[in-house]
């Protein structure tokens, strides 16, 4: 594999046009982007991981980009485990862990934080309303966390926003029929 690899783990509950944009933009920067769905131990998920992973896999297949890979086998609720699996499968050392700016302040409390920071650099995707605050920057520097703040511009949508105010225009086109046919996210009540 090429030298620069992005690891993009997400709850994807459901995947949005924001996830799609991130994947497209990562493919312009990295030799490969590896996407997977995980259960976040701090979130209550609306749909089961098997459904969410099917949705993300469908989205990635629809992108039809050889630089974007879907590999659910690296999934773990713990980032450290996903990182280890990814490095073992792809036999690589240089890995950037993609994270939203809404979550960057939480990494200090992640299981095996010290091991994670030795294994990866973080690529922080800025989300509207979630700036990386100066105290977080100071903590990143104090703990010698390797990170870059991305210039990728993404739509102001998240899975939680999509669930609370469902509108099909925020769902990738390739997922609309799956969501409708399987009545996911209570789609019978949704706005066209």
C-alpha positions as CSV (number, residue, x, y, z in Angstrom):
1,X,0.0,0.0,0.0
2,X,1.0,3.6,-0.5
3,X,2.6,5.6,2.3
4,X,-0.4,7.8,3.4
5,X,-3.4,6.0,4.6
6,X,-6.5,7.5,6.2
7,X,-8.6,5.4,8.6
8,X,-12.2,6.7,8.7
9,X,-14.3,5.0,11.3
10,X,-17.8,6.3,11.9
11,X,-21.1,5.5,13.6
12,X,-22.8,6.3,10.3
13,X,-26.3,6.3,11.8
14,X,-27.1,6.9,8.9
15,X,-24.3,7.9,6.5
16,X,-25.0,11.4,5.2
17,X,-23.9,13.6,2.3
18,X,-21.3,14.8,4.8
19,X,-19.8,11.3,5.1
20,X,-19.8,11.2,1.3
21,X,-18.0,14.5,0.9
22,X,-15.4,13.5,3.5
23,X,-14.6,10.2,1.7
24,X,-14.4,12.0,-1.7
25,X,-12.0,14.6,-0.3
26,X,-9.9,12.1,1.6
27,X,-9.4,10.2,-1.7
28,X,-7.7,13.4,-3.1
29,X,-5.2,13.5,-0.2
30,X,-4.4,9.9,0.7
31,X,-3.1,6.9,-1.2
32,X,-6.0,5.0,0.3
33,X,-8.9,5.7,2.7
34,X,-10.2,2.7,4.7
35,X,-13.8,3.2,5.9
36,X,-15.7,1.1,8.5
37,X,-18.6,1.5,10.9
38,X,-18.2,1.1,14.6
39,X,-20.4,1.2,17.7
40,X,-19.4,4.3,19.7
41,X,-19.6,3.3,23.4
42,X,-20.8,6.8,24.2
43,X,-23.8,6.8,21.8
44,X,-27.1,5.1,21.5
45,X,-27.4,3.9,17.9
46,X,-30.7,4.0,16.1
47,X,-30.0,1.1,13.8
48,X,-27.9,-2.0,14.3
49,X,-24.3,-2.0,13.2
50,X,-25.0,-4.5,10.4
51,X,-27.5,-2.1,8.8
52,X,-25.2,0.9,9.2
53,X,-22.2,-1.0,7.8
54,X,-24.4,-2.1,4.8
55,X,-25.3,1.5,4.2
56,X,-21.7,2.8,4.4
57,X,-20.5,-0.1,2.2
58,X,-23.2,0.8,-0.4
59,X,-22.1,4.4,-0.3
60,X,-18.4,3.5,-0.8
61,X,-19.3,1.1,-3.6
62,X,-21.4,3.8,-5.3
63,X,-18.4,6.2,-5.2
64,X,-16.6,3.6,-7.3
65,X,-13.1,5.0,-6.3
66,X,-10.3,2.5,-6.0
67,X,-8.6,4.7,-3.4
68,X,-11.6,4.3,-1.0
69,X,-11.9,0.9,0.6
70,X,-14.6,-0.5,2.9
71,X,-13.3,-3.0,5.4
72,X,-15.7,-3.8,8.3
73,X,-13.2,-6.3,9.7
74,X,-11.2,-3.5,11.3
75,X,-14.2,-2.3,13.3
76,X,-14.1,-2.2,17.0
77,X,-15.8,0.1,19.6
78,X,-12.3,1.0,20.7
79,X,-10.1,3.0,18.3
80,X,-6.9,1.4,19.5
81,X,-8.2,-2.0,18.4
82,X,-9.3,-0.7,14.9
83,X,-5.9,0.9,14.5
84,X,-4.1,-2.4,15.4
85,X,-6.2,-4.4,13.0
86,X,-5.7,-2.0,10.2
87,X,-2.0,-1.9,10.6
88,X,-1.8,-5.7,10.7
89,X,-4.1,-6.3,7.7
90,X,-2.5,-3.7,5.5
91,X,1.1,-4.0,6.8
92,X,1.6,-0.3,7.3
93,X,3.0,2.1,9.7
94,X,1.9,5.5,8.5
95,X,-1.8,6.0,9.4
96,X,-3.9,9.1,9.9
97,X,-7.0,8.6,12.1
98,X,-9.8,10.8,10.8
99,X,-11.9,12.5,13.5
100,X,-14.5,15.3,13.6
101,X,-13.7,18.5,15.5
102,X,-16.7,17.7,17.7
103,X,-14.9,14.7,19.1
104,X,-11.2,15.8,19.3
105,X,-11.5,17.0,22.9
106,X,-12.8,13.5,23.9
107,X,-9.7,11.6,22.7
108,X,-7.9,12.3,26.0
109,X,-10.4,10.0,27.7
110,X,-10.3,7.2,25.1
111,X,-9.2,3.7,26.1
112,X,-5.5,3.4,25.6
113,X,-5.1,7.1,24.6
114,X,-1.3,6.8,25.1
115,X,-1.0,3.8,22.7
116,X,-3.3,5.5,20.1
117,X,-1.1,8.6,20.1
118,X,2.0,6.5,19.5
119,X,0.3,4.7,16.6
120,X,-1.4,7.4,14.5
121,X,-1.6,11.0,13.6
122,X,-5.0,12.6,13.7
123,X,-6.7,14.4,10.8
124,X,-9.3,16.7,12.3
125,X,-12.2,17.5,10.1
126,X,-13.8,20.9,11.1
127,X,-17.5,20.7,11.7
128,X,-19.6,23.9,11.8
129,X,-20.3,24.9,15.4
130,X,-17.4,22.8,16.7
131,X,-14.2,24.9,16.5
132,X,-11.0,23.3,18.0
133,X,-10.7,25.4,21.1
134,X,-7.4,26.8,22.4
135,X,-7.5,24.7,25.6
136,X,-7.9,21.6,23.4
137,X,-5.0,22.7,21.2
138,X,-2.9,23.2,24.4
139,X,-3.7,19.7,25.6
140,X,-2.9,18.2,22.2
141,X,0.5,19.9,22.4
142,X,1.1,19.0,26.0
143,X,0.4,15.3,25.3
144,X,2.5,15.5,22.1
145,X,-0.4,14.3,19.9
146,X,0.4,14.4,16.2
147,X,-2.4,16.1,14.4
148,X,-3.4,18.2,11.4
149,X,-6.5,20.3,11.0
150,X,-8.0,19.6,7.6
151,X,-9.1,22.3,5.2
152,X,-11.9,20.0,3.8
153,X,-15.2,21.8,3.7
154,X,-18.2,19.6,4.5
155,X,-21.9,20.2,4.5
156,X,-23.4,21.3,7.9
157,X,-25.1,17.9,8.5
158,X,-24.6,15.1,10.9
159,X,-26.3,11.8,11.4
160,X,-28.0,13.1,14.5
161,X,-29.3,16.2,12.7
162,X,-30.5,14.0,9.9
163,X,-32.4,11.7,12.3
164,X,-34.0,14.6,14.1
165,X,-35.1,16.5,11.0
166,X,-35.0,13.8,8.3
167,X,-34.8,15.1,4.7
168,X,-33.8,12.8,1.9
169,X,-31.7,15.6,0.3
170,X,-29.2,15.0,3.2
171,X,-28.9,11.3,2.4
172,X,-26.6,10.1,-0.3
173,X,-28.7,9.2,-3.4
174,X,-27.4,5.6,-3.4
175,X,-29.0,5.0,0.1
176,X,-32.5,6.5,-0.4
177,X,-34.1,3.3,-1.8
178,X,-32.5,1.1,0.9
179,X,-33.8,3.4,3.7
180,X,-37.3,3.6,2.2
181,X,-37.7,-0.1,1.4
182,X,-36.5,-1.2,4.8
183,X,-38.3,1.6,6.7
184,X,-35.1,2.6,8.4
185,X,-35.0,5.6,10.6
186,X,-38.8,5.6,10.7
187,X,-38.7,6.7,7.0
188,X,-42.5,6.4,6.6
189,X,-42.6,9.7,8.6
190,X,-39.9,11.4,6.6
191,X,-40.0,14.4,4.4
192,X,-39.3,14.0,0.6
